[in-house]
Amino acid sequence: MEIFTEIYTGNSKEQLKKIPNNSVDLIVTSPPYADQRKSTYGGIHHDEYVDWFLPISEQLFRVLKPTGTFILNIKEKVVEGERSTYVMELIIEMRKQGWLWTEEFIWHKKNCYPGKWPNRFRDAWERLLQFNKNRKFNMYQEEVMVPMGEWANSILKKLSETDKIRDNSKVGSGFGKNISNWLDRDKAYPTNVLHLATECNNKNHSAAFPEELPEWFIKLFTKENDTVLDPFMGSGTTLVVANRMRRNSIGIDIIPEYCEMVKKQLQPIELYLFEPKAEYEKIKP
């Protein structure tokens, strides 16, 4: 089956209205953070951020399939010596829209440079918030399993008697563990902390995330021929990775130069470039 990519140039809130209801399997995006990228995206003030984003998340809710997932890469800022609460406020308001805040992943930037300010150190992590429309959604956990590694050669060699039986949770959750179940396995399930280096290559964009980040979520939440959306496409990392992994993809960005740049990076596929004043122009690779 032929895969396709659609690229829309314009404001995400308006361009999303062109996408059909319940048509997207995965949304992975990193919108401009509060008061950042002023030269390209205007730099939304932290006090206005929630009101700015909610009409966009409303459209995202509409286009996402009931079995789909939305991954939002976002980060608080420091305002007058304390952390802004705009991310927490956004989560609360999105839940009122009907979103389920299912999980929170942490992106640990393992190559982050150290730094010091009078009352804090440099951040070496960012949030990756997972939202869903339903409690049951598509998730392919085996696709992101990792090698057992040194863990198998250290902890598993020194199991206690408790480790060899099901040890029920002490907090009454009903969950338990039997570590000995992993003795003969080659792979284990990962944690919700992703240890990925930041993007060091010049992608002509100030905030490109590494390809491994969307790749991990595309593996976890989609299969071939599913559709992936990035409504703040930027340098197009999500679309390029989705294309390589045989997923359909949709990208939106308000900067025409980014849209043209992404178009040139994509493999030969059925590509549609949507301009603000034209319905579409089919591009033959």
Summary of the structure (lengths in Angstrom):
residues: 285
radius of gyration: 20.8
end to end distance: 17.3
largest distance: 69.6
contacts: 820
relative contact order: 0.21
helix: 30%
strand: 28%
